[in-house]
Amino acid sequence: MANAHPRKKRESASPSPTPGATVTSRALALLGSFDSAHPRLSLSEMARRAEIPVATAHRLSSELVFWGALERSGQDYVVGHRLWKLGLLAPVRKNIGELAAPYMQDVLFVTQNVVNLFILEDDHVLLLERLSGTRSGAPFRRVGEQLPLHASAAGKAILAFGAPDLWETALENMARAGQMTEHTISSPAQLRREVAMVRERGYATTSQEAGLDNFGIAVPIISSDGTCTASLGVVTQNQPVAVGPIVPVLRIAARGIGRRISLGGEY
């Protein structure tokens, strides 16, 4: 006789498994093993940084290569062209990057210095866009690279004009990261004095704090509601930036970008 009551449906899917236990999370961990300091990795390095077995890394990397997320370069792996194209679609890059581009061109034309656009990303600033010309010298950082708030002109500008809760983040990261060079700010009191000065004069500078022979200057990008999560600056090598003629150019460009953001281009 047929069962009078239909079998109960299975319970809904169980909660998400522990991060790192699924194939997807392991594949993402492999991709996440690359960063600005490690743009090229061997299979064993990828496995170690992703904290997964080499055999698993080998299988997943083959699939990622087939899809185009990774590419082989000799015995090593690099980020693939297809993943790069996807990155170009990220709203943060398309929005503020496209809005800022004409103003960055103006700064490059006038100053002949490498021009950098940074945005706040967690406890760092991220180099979102960079412009350089034939007479501006070699860029010091790669697009996509991060810098600590306390060791960069962009970070100090955002600290001075950004949200108050960034302070604790910056201090924790400073204690964790330590000094990048002998010139890097190393104490909370020193950072407070520096940021107070930035707030007073409206721009921030660095002198070999993020790297030897690297000098920078940055101004905050502030939208109409007073929000500041981005900064525009220039860098030079071997000698400090000429503050006098450059600050006004940066300020004009930053105000233009801020107005464009306020008109609906927020990221």
Secondary structure, DSSP 8 states (H G I E B T S, - for coil): ---SS-------------TTSSHHHHHHHHHHT-BTTBSEE-HHHHHHHHTS-HHHHHHHHHHHHHHTSEEEETTEEEE-HHHHHHHTT-HHIIIIIHHHHHHHHHHHHHH-SEEEEEEEETTEEEEEEEE--TTS---SS-TT-EEEGGGSHHHHHHHHHS-TTHHHHHHHHHHHH--SSTTS--SHHHHHHHHHHHHHHS-EEEESSSSTTEEEEEEEEE-TTS-EEEEEEEEEESS---HHHHHHHHHHHHHHHHHHIIIII--
